[in-house]
Structure formats: structure tokens, C-alpha cells
Amino acid sequence: MLVITEGRPHDPIDRYEGRYALDDTRRALQEMRGHGLHCFGLTIDRRGRAWLPYLFGPGHYAVFSRPDALPTVLPRLYARITAPGE
């Protein structure tokens, strides 16, 4: 599963934010991995390096700065995350 996001898990209307949102999202991703699903996070949030390792694990995320680069980034990223041994 590829998660493309503009930032941290956050919904101010439902007050789904902060540590609770991070922990809840992390738990959901762990459960998915427990069912054999590979999860990878991709964000435009430069601060994502602070929270993506916690959610997705080291090496299972990427940060990019230009949304218009997605057509170029996605094929390379797909090749990387579907390579044998990943």
C-alpha cells in the first residue's frame, strides 16, 4: 500500500491529532503488515522525516518537495518498493 500524504495524520474537526493520531495510524499500519501488506509512505511535508520513521519504519517512506514531480517519482519508487527483498 502506498500512502501519499501532505502531512501528519490530522483532523482538527474531529480532534484527531497529535500523539493519538500518530499512534493510531502506526497501529493500523502494523496490523496491515501483520496481514502481509507492504506499507510505504510518501509525503511532501519536509518535516515528515520527524514522524514517518515512527509510522512506517526506517526505509519505508520518502519525502519529496515537488508534487509536480510525481509522474517521475512514482515509477522509480514503485520499482524500488517492489524489488525482490523489500
N, CA, C and O atoms as CSV, one atom per row, in Angstrom:
chain,resi,resn,atom,element,x,y,z
A,1,MET,N,N,0.844,-1.165,0.000
A,1,MET,CA,C,0.000,0.000,0.000
A,1,MET,C,C,0.891,1.231,0.000
A,1,MET,O,O,1.823,1.326,0.798
A,2,LEU,N,N,0.617,2.146,-0.866
A,2,LEU,CA,C,1.348,3.408,-0.929
A,2,LEU,C,C,0.443,4.507,-0.376
A,2,LEU,O,O,-0.649,4.750,-0.888
A,3,VAL,N,N,0.920,5.162,0.675
A,3,VAL,CA,C,0.174,6.261,1.297
A,3,VAL,C,C,0.830,7.563,0.860
A,3,VAL,O,O,1.986,7.823,1.194
A,4,ILE,N,N,0.099,8.376,0.119
A,4,ILE,CA,C,0.602,9.682,-0.313
A,4,ILE,C,C,-0.113,10.726,0.535
A,4,ILE,O,O,-1.342,10.785,0.563
A,5,THR,N,N,0.677,11.552,1.227
A,5,THR,CA,C,0.090,12.488,2.178
A,5,THR,C,C,0.754,13.854,2.107
A,5,THR,O,O,1.910,13.979,1.703
A,6,GLU,N,N,0.010,14.870,2.504
A,6,GLU,CA,C,0.562,16.207,2.569
A,6,GLU,C,C,1.119,16.502,3.956
A,6,GLU,O,O,1.744,17.545,4.154
A,7,GLY,N,N,0.913,15.625,4.901
A,7,GLY,CA,C,1.430,15.868,6.245
A,7,GLY,C,C,1.020,14.800,7.237
A,7,GLY,O,O,0.602,13.708,6.852
A,8,ARG,N,N,1.139,15.116,8.506
A,8,ARG,CA,C,0.844,14.184,9.595
A,8,ARG,C,C,-0.631,13.806,9.634
A,8,ARG,O,O,-1.476,14.543,9.125
A,9,PRO,N,N,-0.947,12.653,10.239
A,9,PRO,CA,C,-2.360,12.328,10.450
A,9,PRO,C,C,-3.002,13.435,11.299
A,9,PRO,O,O,-2.513,13.764,12.380
A,10,HIS,N,N,-4.084,13.992,10.801
A,10,HIS,CA,C,-4.636,15.175,11.466
A,10,HIS,C,C,-6.043,15.447,10.954
A,10,HIS,O,O,-6.277,15.473,9.746
A,11,ASP,N,N,-6.961,15.646,11.860
A,11,ASP,CA,C,-8.310,16.074,11.512
A,11,ASP,C,C,-8.806,16.974,12.641
A,11,ASP,O,O,-9.335,16.479,13.636
A,12,PRO,N,N,-8.639,18.294,12.496
A,12,PRO,CA,C,-8.999,19.206,13.585
A,12,PRO,C,C,-10.494,19.228,13.896
A,12,PRO,O,O,-10.883,19.562,15.016
A,13,ILE,N,N,-11.322,18.885,12.943
A,13,ILE,CA,C,-12.764,18.903,13.182
A,13,ILE,C,C,-13.142,17.824,14.200
A,13,ILE,O,O,-13.912,18.075,15.127
A,14,ASP,N,N,-12.595,16.629,14.015
A,14,ASP,CA,C,-12.879,15.525,14.937
A,14,ASP,C,C,-11.856,15.434,16.064
A,14,ASP,O,O,-11.896,14.513,16.880
A,15,ARG,N,N,-10.944,16.396,16.099
A,15,ARG,CA,C,-9.873,16.424,17.109
A,15,ARG,C,C,-9.022,15.157,17.078
A,15,ARG,O,O,-8.578,14.648,18.107
A,16,TYR,N,N,-8.818,14.679,15.872
A,16,TYR,CA,C,-7.963,13.518,15.638
A,16,TYR,C,C,-6.605,14.080,15.258
A,16,TYR,O,O,-6.344,14.366,14.090
A,17,GLU,N,N,-5.741,14.236,16.257
A,17,GLU,CA,C,-4.472,14.900,16.001
A,17,GLU,C,C,-3.464,14.539,17.079
A,17,GLU,O,O,-3.763,13.786,18.006
A,18,GLY,N,N,-2.281,15.080,16.943
A,18,GLY,CA,C,-1.235,14.896,17.946
A,18,GLY,C,C,-0.788,13.453,18.088
A,18,GLY,O,O,-0.835,12.669,17.140
A,19,ARG,N,N,-0.358,13.129,19.277
A,19,ARG,CA,C,0.198,11.799,19.557
A,19,ARG,C,C,-0.833,10.697,19.322
A,19,ARG,O,O,-0.486,9.618,18.842
A,20,TYR,N,N,-2.080,10.957,19.651
A,20,TYR,CA,C,-3.128,9.959,19.454
A,20,TYR,C,C,-3.229,9.570,17.974
A,20,TYR,O,O,-3.277,8.383,17.649
A,21,ALA,N,N,-3.261,10.544,17.093
A,21,ALA,CA,C,-3.375,10.274,15.660
A,21,ALA,C,C,-2.159,9.514,15.149
A,21,ALA,O,O,-2.302,8.592,14.346
A,22,LEU,N,N,-0.971,9.886,15.601
A,22,LEU,CA,C,0.242,9.169,15.192
A,22,LEU,C,C,0.204,7.722,15.669
A,22,LEU,O,O,0.459,6.804,14.889
A,23,ASP,N,N,-0.111,7.516,16.938
A,23,ASP,CA,C,-0.138,6.157,17.488
A,23,ASP,C,C,-1.212,5.296,16.836
A,23,ASP,O,O,-0.984,4.117,16.565
A,24,ASP,N,N,-2.370,5.874,16.584
A,24,ASP,CA,C,-3.466,5.148,15.952
A,24,ASP,C,C,-3.087,4.732,14.527
A,24,ASP,O,O,-3.326,3.596,14.119
A,25,THR,N,N,-2.499,5.657,13.787
A,25,THR,CA,C,-2.075,5.359,12.419
A,25,THR,C,C,-0.979,4.307,12.410
A,25,THR,O,O,-0.994,3.394,11.584
A,26,ARG,N,N,-0.032,4.433,13.323
A,26,ARG,CA,C,1.057,3.452,13.411
A,26,ARG,C,C,0.497,2.059,13.685
A,26,ARG,O,O,0.919,1.080,13.069
A,27,ARG,N,N,-0.433,1.978,14.592
A,27,ARG,CA,C,-1.032,0.684,14.933
A,27,ARG,C,C,-1.746,0.082,13.721
A,27,ARG,O,O,-1.629,-1.117,13.468
A,28,ALA,N,N,-2.474,0.891,12.982
A,28,ALA,CA,C,-3.167,0.406,11.785
A,28,ALA,C,C,-2.163,-0.114,10.758
A,28,ALA,O,O,-2.396,-1.152,10.138
A,29,LEU,N,N,-1.056,0.591,10.574
A,29,LEU,CA,C,-0.030,0.146,9.629
A,29,LEU,C,C,0.627,-1.148,10.105
A,29,LEU,O,O,0.925,-2.020,9.289
A,30,GLN,N,N,0.855,-1.286,11.392
A,30,GLN,CA,C,1.420,-2.525,11.934
A,30,GLN,C,C,0.467,-3.699,11.710
A,30,GLN,O,O,0.902,-4.799,11.369
A,31,GLU,N,N,-0.815,-3.466,11.899
A,31,GLU,CA,C,-1.799,-4.526,11.675
A,31,GLU,C,C,-1.815,-4.949,10.207
A,31,GLU,O,O,-1.929,-6.136,9.902
A,32,MET,N,N,-1.702,-3.989,9.311
A,32,MET,CA,C,-1.660,-4.306,7.882
A,32,MET,C,C,-0.437,-5.153,7.559
A,32,MET,O,O,-0.531,-6.134,6.821
A,33,ARG,N,N,0.714,-4.771,8.115
A,33,ARG,CA,C,1.926,-5.559,7.891
A,33,ARG,C,C,1.757,-6.970,8.452
A,33,ARG,O,O,2.255,-7.939,7.879
A,34,GLY,N,N,1.057,-7.072,9.564
A,34,GLY,CA,C,0.791,-8.380,10.145
A,34,GLY,C,C,-0.040,-9.278,9.235
A,34,GLY,O,O,-0.007,-10.501,9.369
A,35,HIS,N,N,-0.775,-8.680,8.320
A,35,HIS,CA,C,-1.569,-9.417,7.336
A,35,HIS,C,C,-0.832,-9.572,6.007
A,35,HIS,O,O,-1.419,-9.982,5.005
A,36,GLY,N,N,0.459,-9.241,6.008
A,36,GLY,CA,C,1.281,-9.427,4.810
A,36,GLY,C,C,1.246,-8.286,3.809
A,36,GLY,O,O,1.729,-8.448,2.688
A,37,LEU,N,N,0.690,-7.138,4.175
A,37,LEU,CA,C,0.645,-5.994,3.265
A,37,LEU,C,C,1.869,-5.110,3.488
A,37,LEU,O,O,2.205,-4.781,4.625
A,38,HIS,N,N,2.521,-4.734,2.420
A,38,HIS,CA,C,3.662,-3.829,2.494
A,38,HIS,C,C,3.130,-2.401,2.477
A,38,HIS,O,O,2.323,-2.048,1.617
A,39,CYS,N,N,3.578,-1.582,3.419
A,39,CYS,CA,C,3.115,-0.198,3.527
A,39,CYS,C,C,4.293,0.747,3.333
A,39,CYS,O,O,5.358,0.554,3.919
A,40,PHE,N,N,4.096,1.761,2.514
A,40,PHE,CA,C,5.139,2.743,2.227
A,40,PHE,C,C,4.505,4.121,2.229
A,40,PHE,O,O,3.448,4.319,1.630
A,41,GLY,N,N,5.143,5.078,2.900
A,41,GLY,CA,C,4.618,6.437,2.989
A,41,GLY,C,C,5.383,7.406,2.113
A,41,GLY,O,O,6.608,7.337,2.019
A,42,LEU,N,N,4.671,8.293,1.485
A,42,LEU,CA,C,5.259,9.311,0.614
A,42,LEU,C,C,4.608,10.647,0.965
A,42,LEU,O,O,3.383,10.763,0.956
A,43,THR,N,N,5.428,11.658,1.274
A,43,THR,CA,C,4.871,12.951,1.674
A,43,THR,C,C,5.622,14.115,1.048
A,43,THR,O,O,6.782,13.996,0.654
A,44,ILE,N,N,4.926,15.243,0.969
A,44,ILE,CA,C,5.557,16.488,0.544
A,44,ILE,C,C,5.964,17.323,1.744
A,44,ILE,O,O,6.573,18.382,1.592
A,45,ASP,N,N,5.626,16.849,2.942
A,45,ASP,CA,C,5.928,17.569,4.182
A,45,ASP,C,C,7.404,17.373,4.538
A,45,ASP,O,O,7.810,16.274,4.917
A,46,ARG,N,N,8.193,18.422,4.418
A,46,ARG,CA,C,9.625,18.312,4.713
A,46,ARG,C,C,9.888,17.894,6.150
A,46,ARG,O,O,10.932,17.316,6.454
A,47,ARG,N,N,8.947,18.186,7.030
A,47,ARG,CA,C,9.098,17.767,8.427
A,47,ARG,C,C,8.741,16.306,8.619
A,47,ARG,O,O,8.832,15.781,9.729
A,48,GLY,N,N,8.336,15.648,7.545
A,48,GLY,CA,C,7.941,14.247,7.618
A,48,GLY,C,C,9.024,13.318,8.121
A,48,GLY,O,O,8.727,12.252,8.660
A,49,ARG,N,N,10.269,13.706,7.953
A,49,ARG,CA,C,11.370,12.867,8.442
A,49,ARG,C,C,11.318,12.708,9.961
A,49,ARG,O,O,11.930,11.793,10.512
A,50,ALA,N,N,10.601,13.585,10.625
A,50,ALA,CA,C,10.482,13.513,12.076
A,50,ALA,C,C,9.441,12.479,12.514
A,50,ALA,O,O,9.559,11.929,13.609
A,51,TRP,N,N,8.440,12.204,11.701
A,51,TRP,CA,C,7.382,11.285,12.112
A,51,TRP,C,C,7.183,10.078,11.218
A,51,TRP,O,O,6.612,9.086,11.672
A,52,LEU,N,N,7.627,10.112,9.971
A,52,LEU,CA,C,7.437,8.968,9.074
A,52,LEU,C,C,8.161,7.701,9.529
A,52,LEU,O,O,7.600,6.613,9.401
A,53,PRO,N,N,9.387,7.801,10.057
A,53,PRO,CA,C,10.027,6.559,10.530
A,53,PRO,C,C,9.219,5.882,11.642
A,53,PRO,O,O,9.171,4.654,11.717
A,54,TYR,N,N,8.596,6.670,12.489
A,54,TYR,CA,C,7.778,6.126,13.567
A,54,TYR,C,C,6.560,5.386,13.006
A,54,TYR,O,O,6.188,4.326,13.508
A,55,LEU,N,N,5.946,5.947,11.969
A,55,LEU,CA,C,4.755,5.332,11.387
A,55,LEU,C,C,5.085,4.140,10.507
A,55,LEU,O,O,4.517,3.060,10.674
A,56,PHE,N,N,6.002,4.337,9.570
A,56,PHE,CA,C,6.255,3.337,8.533
A,56,PHE,C,C,7.491,2.483,8.767
A,56,PHE,O,O,7.632,1.420,8.161
A,57,GLY,N,N,8.377,2.929,9.627
A,57,GLY,CA,C,9.626,2.216,9.861
A,57,GLY,C,C,10.725,2.766,8.970
A,57,GLY,O,O,10.455,3.344,7.918
A,58,PRO,N,N,11.971,2.581,9.399
A,58,PRO,CA,C,13.109,3.086,8.619
A,58,PRO,C,C,13.119,2.489,7.208
A,58,PRO,O,O,12.947,1.284,7.028
A,59,GLY,N,N,13.321,3.345,6.232
A,59,GLY,CA,C,13.412,2.897,4.846
A,59,GLY,C,C,12.096,2.613,4.164
A,59,GLY,O,O,12.076,2.201,3.005
A,60,HIS,N,N,10.993,2.825,4.863
A,60,HIS,CA,C,9.678,2.550,4.272
A,60,HIS,C,C,8.894,3.835,4.045
A,60,HIS,O,O,7.667,3.857,4.139
A,61,TYR,N,N,9.616,4.890,3.750
A,61,TYR,CA,C,8.987,6.174,3.470
A,61,TYR,C,C,9.934,7.014,2.616
A,61,TYR,O,O,11.125,6.724,2.514
A,62,ALA,N,N,9.384,8.052,2.010
A,62,ALA,CA,C,10.182,9.011,1.238
A,62,ALA,C,C,9.534,10.384,1.367
A,62,ALA,O,O,8.317,10.505,1.502
A,63,VAL,N,N,10.368,11.410,1.323
A,63,VAL,CA,C,9.912,12.789,1.367
A,63,VAL,C,C,10.314,13.428,0.045
A,63,VAL,O,O,11.466,13.317,-0.374
A,64,PHE,N,N,9.383,14.090,-0.608
A,64,PHE,CA,C,9.704,14.811,-1.838
A,64,PHE,C,C,9.117,16.206,-1.738
A,64,PHE,O,O,8.139,16.429,-1.025
A,65,SER,N,N,9.712,17.129,-2.445
A,65,SER,CA,C,9.324,18.528,-2.260
A,65,SER,C,C,8.481,19.099,-3.390
A,65,SER,O,O,7.968,20.212,-3.274
A,66,ARG,N,N,8.331,18.359,-4.477
A,66,ARG,CA,C,7.608,18.918,-5.620
A,66,ARG,C,C,6.493,17.979,-6.074
A,66,ARG,O,O,6.768,16.956,-6.700
A,67,PRO,N,N,5.245,18.309,-5.768
A,67,PRO,CA,C,4.139,17.454,-6.205
A,67,PRO,C,C,4.092,17.259,-7.716
A,67,PRO,O,O,3.648,16.214,-8.192
A,68,ASP,N,N,4.542,18.250,-8.466
A,68,ASP,CA,C,4.529,18.116,-9.920
A,68,ASP,C,C,5.533,17.068,-10.411
A,68,ASP,O,O,5.509,16.692,-11.583
A,69,ALA,N,N,6.406,16.600,-9.531
A,69,ALA,CA,C,7.388,15.578,-9.892
A,69,ALA,C,C,6.837,14.162,-9.724
A,69,ALA,O,O,7.530,13.196,-10.043
A,70,LEU,N,N,5.611,14.020,-9.232
A,70,LEU,CA,C,5.046,12.681,-9.011
A,70,LEU,C,C,5.117,11.767,-10.235
A,70,LEU,O,O,5.444,10.591,-10.076
A,71,PRO,N,N,4.825,12.249,-11.455
A,71,PRO,CA,C,4.922,11.345,-12.603
A,71,PRO,C,C,6.323,10.756,-12.792
A,71,PRO,O,O,6.466,9.658,-13.328
A,72,THR,N,N,7.331,11.467,-12.363
A,72,THR,CA,C,8.699,10.967,-12.458
A,72,THR,C,C,9.058,10.122,-11.244
A,72,THR,O,O,9.716,9.089,-11.368
A,73,VAL,N,N,8.629,10.561,-10.087
A,73,VAL,CA,C,8.983,9.898,-8.829
A,73,VAL,C,C,8.288,8.544,-8.680
A,73,VAL,O,O,8.924,7.571,-8.275
A,74,LEU,N,N,7.016,8.467,-8.996
A,74,LEU,CA,C,6.249,7.255,-8.731
A,74,LEU,C,C,6.773,6.000,-9.428
A,74,LEU,O,O,6.867,4.961,-8.774
A,75,PRO,N,N,7.121,6.036,-10.718
A,75,PRO,CA,C,7.644,4.805,-11.333
A,75,PRO,C,C,8.946,4.319,-10.677
A,75,PRO,O,O,9.129,3.116,-10.487
A,76,ARG,N,N,9.840,5.237,-10.336
A,76,ARG,CA,C,11.082,4.832,-9.668
A,76,ARG,C,C,10.794,4.294,-8.273
A,76,ARG,O,O,11.393,3.309,-7.842
A,77,LEU,N,N,9.891,4.936,-7.587
A,77,LEU,CA,C,9.533,4.494,-6.250
A,77,LEU,C,C,8.879,3.111,-6.302
A,77,LEU,O,O,9.178,2.244,-5.480
A,78,TYR,N,N,7.997,2.915,-7.261
A,78,TYR,CA,C,7.341,1.618,-7.406
A,78,TYR,C,C,8.374,0.518,-7.659
A,78,TYR,O,O,8.296,-0.561,-7.073
A,79,ALA,N,N,9.327,0.795,-8.522
A,79,ALA,CA,C,10.389,-0.181,-8.806
A,79,ALA,C,C,11.185,-0.501,-7.531
A,79,ALA,O,O,11.563,-1.648,-7.294
A,80,ARG,N,N,11.425,0.509,-6.739
A,80,ARG,CA,C,12.193,0.320,-5.507
A,80,ARG,C,C,11.430,-0.519,-4.481
A,80,ARG,O,O,11.990,-1.442,-3.891
A,81,ILE,N,N,10.175,-0.203,-4.275
A,81,ILE,CA,C,9.442,-0.887,-3.207
A,81,ILE,C,C,8.926,-2.269,-3.627
A,81,ILE,O,O,8.519,-3.056,-2.772
A,82,THR,N,N,8.937,-2.567,-4.905
A,82,THR,CA,C,8.521,-3.898,-5.343
A,82,THR,C,C,9.701,-4.784,-5.717
A,82,THR,O,O,9.510,-5.913,-6.170
A,83,ALA,N,N,10.925,-4.282,-5.531
A,83,ALA,CA,C,12.126,-5.065,-5.823
A,83,ALA,C,C,12.199,-6.270,-4.892
A,83,ALA,O,O,11.782,-6.184,-3.737
A,84,PRO,N,N,12.719,-7.383,-5.378
A,84,PRO,CA,C,12.875,-8.556,-4.505
A,84,PRO,C,C,13.656,-8.196,-3.238
A,84,PRO,O,O,14.646,-7.465,-3.285
A,85,GLY,N,N,13.198,-8.715,-2.133
A,85,GLY,CA,C,13.870,-8.460,-0.865
A,85,GLY,C,C,13.283,-7.308,-0.100
A,85,GLY,O,O,13.653,-7.098,1.055
A,86,GLU,N,N,12.385,-6.550,-0.690
A,86,GLU,CA,C,11.767,-5.424,0.016
A,86,GLU,C,C,10.657,-5.903,0.882
A,86,GLU,O,O,10.012,-5.101,1.558
